């Protein structure tokens, strides 16, 4: 982080902690991130870090809250600025892709949390975020059907699932290839295939 983390108010210190974790997750396996590494990156002691978060689980929950707020905020802004439901779907798709490019550690953390066998506050937050995202997409899809832009017999739940799955597939392949920024190139073509499947004839 370029900002000094010392002598910050409590709220700002917590926000910087979250940003540091997201930054570290872009550089290494998120499961290997320790509170010692977080504190070191911030120029703090672990004791100072634990004055703001009782444990690592609390830090992870704060990170997932940050992700949900930022990602869904971008998606909402993209949808609101679009001229039609189908344009809104495309704008949301590209906004999500751009968020991942800017924060490559986020998908690593999300996939990591969802793979855990045990329940955790962070895993619950991820599940809640995906549910909220799906609900936004379903509303947009239903609007598109009502306006005749999308196929009248389109299953909104299946279309929302495919939308999210298309983004996740792009992200997963980019992580495997070690080229997160490459999804900017592939995203328009992938959305074009999605568009052909959902729009009205």
Number of C-alpha atoms within 10 A of each C-alpha: 13 5 7 13 18 11 8 11 9 11 10 12 19 20 13 18 24 22 16 19 25 24 18 22 21 18 12 12 13 21 11 10 15 14 18 14 17 21 20 13 17 20 14 16 14 15 13 13 22 15 11 15 16 11 12 15 13 16 21 22 19 20 24 25 17 15 22 19 12 13 20 19 13 18 22 17 15 20 24 14 11 15 9 16 23 21 16 23 25 22 21 24 22 20 21 18 21 18 16 20 20 12 18 23 22 23 21 20 23 18 15 14 24 16 10 10 8 8 10 16 15 22 22 15 21 22 15 13 19 15 12 14 18 19 15 17 25 19 15 20 27 20 16 25 22 13 13 13 18 22 18 16 9 17 15 20 16 10 18 21 14 14 22 16 12 17 19 15 13 18 24 17 14 18 18 9 10 10 13 21 17 16 22 15 9 12 19 14 11 16 18 11 10 17 17 11 14 21 17 15 10
